């Protein structure tokens, strides 16, 4: 009997040990499957650097000293590292002159080096072309809207300016590495456009779908799955940098802002220019304006085919008819169209005109251009001639001016990026 009891005890002990081993193994497997991949990623250091001037920017090699003496250009500068990355997306007009972004040449940088590459933020003095201030931020700018097929969300630019031109926001994101296809934590930095000083910083482990600035706050749309459904908009005060943010669930994509509201769109498939137009037609949508803190909708505007993040839209007053017309055709220019300042709700009739935002010394203006065509073997060819311009100051005077103005152009190709100031004359294409 004693032997049988001992055998039974050994059996129970053996079964208990087996169960414990299975539980430990299952727990280890569960932990491995459910672990956060970010835990395996080396820590990324966010370094906001310090503010320097023209000498520091030129010594760092991110901008050249201005070249003058050209017959048609007041000054010309070149920036580094924007090769093939659509530099117009990395410039914003402010009340103190344009702000530019420059970064390491990622085509010639290893993954390890690129993951810690920095972003140069440069404020350009519009009268001379010199750097007013310069700051190096780490890690690099977010590459969601870089050149080529990786362009996912046009509204997720790496640089934004507030409508009053007093603040800029920069989106920083480590480049995926270490076997992960997800970037690390994203950091949004808000800087004073006047001084380059840090106003507020925000970090998110979710994808940043978009960020915009009103005159008083930063709003950031984040999502764990790159979709507007289930996303969150968080709004952060700029006057009280330590105040807690307000959170709300949007019905759509964050695409722009006025001085006091944010703009929401049901669609995210806009082009780099913010429009929905294809070769043969222009689909339209309704853009809503919402309170940035509560998310409460204030008003909406329909027939929109083009969105400007600075609080303007182009629209058709008769979208049912007009949206079926091919863009830039003769019929297109004959169709009634409007440019609307959403801050005031005031429309500007742009029938028979093409509209282009142009950076100036203290912001930007709307350049209005008249079309003409000449016949070729492939059909009519469009030519646009500047005819007048309108101030883009929110709620400002809408007089059409015929006089020349100083335009600042960001121009780039696969080998360099140039920024220059020159007179914009009316009546010359």
C-alpha positions in Angstrom: 0.0 0.0 0.0 2.8 2.4 0.9 4.5 1.8 -2.5 1.2 2.5 -4.3 0.7 5.8 -2.4 4.3 6.9 -3.2 3.7 6.2 -6.9 0.4 8.1 -6.8 2.2 11.1 -5.1 5.0 11.0 -7.7 2.4 11.0 -10.5 0.5 14.0 -9.0 3.8 15.9 -8.6 4.8 15.1 -12.1 1.5 16.3 -13.5 1.6 19.5 -11.4 5.1 20.2 -12.7 3.9 19.6 -16.3 1.0 22.0 -15.9 3.2 24.7 -14.4 5.7 24.3 -17.3 2.9 24.6 -19.8 1.5 27.7 -18.1 4.9 29.3 -18.0 5.5 28.5 -21.7 2.1 29.8 -22.7 2.6 33.0 -20.8 6.0 33.5 -22.5 4.5 33.0 -25.9 1.6 35.3 -25.1 4.0 38.0 -23.9 6.1 37.6 -27.1 3.1 37.9 -29.4 1.5 40.8 -27.5 4.6 42.8 -26.7 4.8 46.4 -27.9 7.4 46.4 -30.8 8.3 49.9 -29.6 10.0 48.3 -26.6 12.6 46.7 -28.9 13.4 50.0 -30.5 16.4 52.0 -29.2 15.3 55.2 -27.5 15.1 58.2 -29.7 16.5 61.4 -28.4 14.4 64.5 -29.1 16.8 67.5 -29.2 15.3 70.9 -29.9 18.8 72.5 -30.1 19.3 76.2 -29.7 18.6 79.3 -31.8 21.3 80.6 -34.0 21.6 83.3 -36.7 22.9 83.6 -40.2 26.5 82.7 -39.3 25.5 79.5 -37.6 23.1 78.4 -40.4 25.8 79.0 -43.1 28.5 77.2 -40.9 26.1 74.2 -40.6 25.8 74.1 -44.4 22.0 74.2 -44.4 21.8 77.5 -46.3 24.2 79.6 -48.4 24.9 83.3 -48.1 22.6 85.4 -50.4 23.8 86.1 -53.9 22.8 89.5 -55.3 23.5 91.4 -58.5 21.2 89.5 -60.8 19.2 91.7 -63.2 15.9 90.2 -62.3 16.4 88.7 -58.8 17.0 90.8 -55.6 18.7 87.8 -53.9 19.1 84.0 -54.2 19.9 81.4 -51.6 20.3 77.6 -51.7 19.3 75.1 -49.1 20.8 71.6 -48.6 19.2 68.2 -48.4 15.9 68.8 -50.2 17.0 66.8 -53.3 13.9 65.3 -54.9 11.6 66.1 -51.9 9.2 68.7 -53.4 10.7 71.6 -51.5 7.5 73.7 -51.9 6.0 71.5 -49.2 8.8 72.5 -46.8 8.2 76.2 -46.9 5.6 78.3 -45.2 4.9 82.1 -45.3 4.8 83.9 -41.9 4.5 87.5 -40.8 8.3 87.7 -40.6 9.2 86.1 -43.9 9.3 82.5 -45.2 10.3 79.6 -43.0 12.1 76.7 -44.7 12.9 73.1 -43.7 16.1 71.3 -44.7 17.3 67.8 -43.8 20.0 65.2 -44.4 20.1 63.7 -47.9 18.4 60.4 -47.2 19.4 58.9 -50.5 23.0 59.0 -49.4 22.5 58.2 -45.7 22.5 54.8 -44.0 19.4 53.7 -42.1 21.3 54.1 -38.8 22.4 57.6 -39.7 19.0 58.6 -41.1 17.2 57.5 -37.9 19.0 60.1 -36.0 19.3 62.8 -38.7 18.3 66.3 -37.9 16.0 68.9 -39.3 17.1 72.4 -40.0 14.4 75.1 -39.5 15.4 78.4 -41.1 13.6 81.7 -41.0 14.6 83.9 -43.9 14.9 87.7 -43.7 12.8 88.7 -46.7 14.7 92.0 -47.3 18.1 90.4 -47.6 17.8 86.6 -47.9 19.9 86.0 -44.8 18.8 83.6 -42.1 16.9 85.6 -39.4 17.2 82.6 -37.1 18.1 78.9 -37.4 17.4 75.9 -35.3 18.5 72.2 -35.6 15.9 69.7 -34.4 16.2 65.9 -33.9 15.0 63.5 -35.1 14.3 64.2 -38.8 11.2 65.7 -40.4 8.2 63.4 -40.9 8.5 61.8 -44.4 4.8 61.0 -45.0 4.6 63.6 -47.7 8.0 63.1 -49.2 8.6 62.7 -52.9 7.1 59.7 -54.8 4.7 56.9 -54.0 5.1 57.2 -50.2 3.0 60.3 -50.3 0.0 59.2 -48.2 -1.8 62.2 -46.7 -1.4 65.7 -48.4 -2.7 67.3 -45.2 0.1 65.7 -43.1 2.8 68.2 -44.2 5.9 68.4 -42.0 5.5 72.2 -41.6 2.5 74.4 -40.9 2.0 78.1 -40.1 -0.8 79.7 -38.2 -3.1 82.0 -40.2 -1.8 85.1 -38.4 1.8 84.0 -39.3 3.0 84.2 -35.7 3.7 80.4 -35.1 4.9 77.4 -37.0 4.6 73.7 -36.2 7.1 71.1 -37.3 6.4 67.3 -37.3 9.4 65.1 -36.3 9.4 61.4 -36.7 12.2 58.8 -36.5 12.6 56.8 -39.7 11.6 53.1 -39.3 14.5 50.8 -38.5 15.5 47.7 -36.6 13.1 45.5 -38.6 10.1 47.6 -37.9 7.9 49.3 -40.5 6.5 51.7 -38.0 8.1 55.0 -37.0 8.9 55.7 -33.4 7.1 58.3 -31.3 6.2 61.5 -33.2 6.9 64.9 -31.8 5.2 68.1 -32.9 7.2 71.3 -32.0 5.6 74.7 -32.1 8.0 77.6 -32.6 7.6 81.4 -32.6 7.9 82.5 -36.2 9.5 85.8 -34.9 12.2 84.4 -32.7 12.4 80.6 -33.2 11.9 80.0 -29.5 10.0 76.8 -28.5 6.3 77.5 -27.6 5.1 74.0 -27.0 6.0 70.3 -27.7 3.6 67.4 -28.1 4.4 63.7 -28.4 2.3 60.9 -29.8 2.9 57.1 -30.2 0.0 56.9 -32.7 0.2 58.0 -36.4 -0.1 61.7 -36.9 -2.6 62.1 -39.7 -2.6 65.9 -39.7 -1.7 68.9 -37.7 -2.9 72.5 -38.0 -2.5 75.8 -36.1 -5.2 78.3 -35.3 -4.0 81.7 -34.0 -4.3 80.4 -30.4 -3.8 76.6 -30.5 -2.3 73.5 -32.1 -4.7 70.7 -33.2 -3.3 67.3 -34.0 -5.2 64.3 -35.5 -3.8 60.9 -34.4 -4.9 57.4 -35.1 -3.5 53.9 -34.3 -4.6 52.6 -37.8 -4.1 55.4 -40.3 -7.9 56.0 -40.6 -10.1 59.0 -39.7 -12.6 56.6 -38.2 -11.5 55.9 -34.6 -9.1 58.9 -34.7 -8.7 61.6 -32.1 -8.2 65.3 -32.4 -6.2 66.9 -29.5 -6.0 70.6 -29.2 -3.2 72.3 -27.2 -3.2 75.9 -26.0 -0.3 78.1 -27.2 -0.8 80.8 -24.6 -0.8 78.3 -21.7 1.8 75.7 -22.7 1.3 73.5 -19.6 -2.5 73.4 -19.9 -4.0 70.0 -20.6 -5.3 69.3 -24.1 -8.9 68.9 -25.1 -9.7 65.7 -27.0 -12.6 64.9 -29.3 -13.6 62.3 -32.0 -13.9 63.9 -35.5 -16.1 62.8 -38.3 -13.6 63.2 -41.1 -10.1 64.4 -41.8 -8.4 67.5 -40.4 -7.3 69.5 -43.5 -6.8 73.1 -42.4 -7.7 75.9 -40.1 -8.8 79.5 -39.9 -7.7 81.8 -37.1 -10.4 80.3 -34.7 -11.7 77.1 -36.3 -10.5 73.8 -37.8 -11.5 72.5 -41.2 -12.8 68.9 -41.6 -13.2 67.0 -44.8 -14.8 63.6 -45.6 -12.0 62.8 -48.0 -8.3 62.4 -47.8 -7.5 61.7 -51.4 -6.6 65.2 -52.4 -3.5 65.9 -54.5 -0.4 67.7 -53.2 -2.1 71.0 -54.3 -5.1 70.2 -52.1 -7.6 69.5 -54.9 -9.8 66.5 -55.9 -9.6 67.2 -59.6 -8.6 64.5 -62.1 -8.0 64.9 -65.9 -11.7 64.8 -66.8 -13.7 66.1 -63.8 -13.5 67.6 -60.3 -15.3 65.7 -57.6 -16.6 67.9 -54.9 -17.1 67.6 -51.1 -18.5 69.5 -48.1 -15.9 71.1 -45.8 -17.0 71.7 -42.2 -15.7 74.2 -39.7 -15.5 73.1 -36.1 -14.5 74.5 -32.7 -10.9 73.3 -32.1 -11.6 72.7 -28.4 -15.0 71.0 -28.3 -15.3 69.8 -31.9 -18.8 71.3 -32.2 -19.6 72.0 -35.9 -20.2 75.7 -36.6 -20.9 75.7 -40.3 -20.1 74.0 -43.6 -19.6 74.9 -47.2 -20.4 72.6 -50.2 -19.2 72.3 -53.7 -15.5 72.4 -52.6 -13.0 70.9 -55.0 -9.8 72.5 -53.6 -8.7 73.1 -50.0 -6.0 75.5 -48.9 -4.8 74.7 -45.3 -4.6 78.4 -44.5 -8.4 78.7 -44.3 -9.4 79.1 -48.0 -11.3 76.9 -50.5 -12.2 76.9 -54.1 -15.7 75.8 -54.9 -18.4 75.6 -57.6 -21.7 77.4 -56.7 -23.4 74.9 -59.0 -21.5 71.7 -58.2 -24.0 69.3 -59.8 -23.2 70.7 -63.3 -19.6 72.1 -62.9 -18.0 69.0 -61.3 -18.3 67.2 -64.6 -16.2 69.7 -66.6 -12.5 68.9 -67.3 -10.2 71.2 -65.3 -8.2 73.9 -67.2 -10.3 73.5 -70.3 -11.9 76.4 -72.0 -15.3 75.3 -70.6 -13.8 75.1 -67.2 -12.7 78.8 -67.2 -16.2 79.8 -68.5 -17.9 78.0 -65.5 -18.7 80.0 -62.4 -16.2 79.4 -59.6 -15.4 81.0 -56.2 -12.5 81.5 -53.9 -13.8 81.7 -50.3 -12.2 83.0 -47.2 -13.6 80.7 -44.6 -12.7 83.1 -41.7 -15.3 85.6 -43.0 -17.3 83.5 -45.4 -16.8 86.0 -48.1 -16.6 84.6 -51.7 -14.4 86.1 -54.5 -15.6 85.5 -58.0 -12.7 83.8 -59.9 -14.7 82.9 -63.1 -12.4 83.1 -66.0 -9.3 83.1 -63.8 -6.6 80.7 -62.4 -5.6 81.2 -58.7 -2.2 80.7 -57.2 -0.9 81.4 -53.7 2.4 83.3 -53.8 4.7 84.0 -50.8 5.5 87.6 -50.1 7.6 89.6 -47.6 5.0 89.2 -44.8 2.7 86.4 -45.8 1.2 85.5 -49.1 -1.2 86.9 -51.7 -3.5 85.4 -54.3 -2.2 85.8 -57.8 -5.0 85.9 -60.4 -4.1 84.8 -63.9 -6.0 85.0 -67.2 -5.9 82.0 -69.6 -5.2 82.0 -73.3 -4.7 79.1 -75.7 -2.8 78.3 -78.8 -3.4 75.4 -81.1 -1.0 72.5 -81.4 -1.1 69.2 -83.2 -2.2 67.7 -79.8 -4.9 70.2 -79.2 -5.2 73.5 -77.4 -2.3 74.5 -75.1 -3.0 76.6 -72.0 -1.0 79.7 -71.1 -1.6 81.8 -67.9 -0.7 85.5 -67.6 -0.7 87.3 -64.2 -3.3 90.0 -64.3 -3.9 91.1 -60.7 -3.5 90.0 -57.1 -5.5 90.1 -53.9 -4.4 90.2 -50.3 -4.8 86.9 -48.4 -5.0 88.5 -44.9 -8.0 86.8 -43.2 -10.9 89.2 -43.3 -8.8 91.8 -45.1 -9.4 94.0 -48.1 -10.2 92.2 -51.3 -9.3 94.9 -53.8 -7.7 93.6 -57.0 -4.3 95.2 -57.4 -2.5 95.7 -60.8 0.8 96.9 -59.4 3.9 94.7 -59.2 4.9 93.1 -55.8 7.9 91.3 -54.4 7.4 87.5 -54.7 9.5 84.9 -52.9 9.8 81.7 -54.8 10.9 78.2 -53.6 12.2 76.3 -56.6 13.9 72.9 -56.7 14.8 69.9 -58.8 16.8 66.7 -58.2 20.1 68.5 -57.7 19.4 71.7 -55.7 16.8 73.9 -54.0 16.8 77.6 -54.6 14.9 80.4 -52.9 14.8 83.8 -54.4 13.0 87.2 -54.4 12.0 88.9 -57.6 9.4 91.4 -58.8 6.1 89.8 -59.8 4.9 91.9 -62.8 1.3 91.9 -64.1 0.8 91.2 -67.7 3.8 88.8 -68.1 3.6 85.1 -68.1 
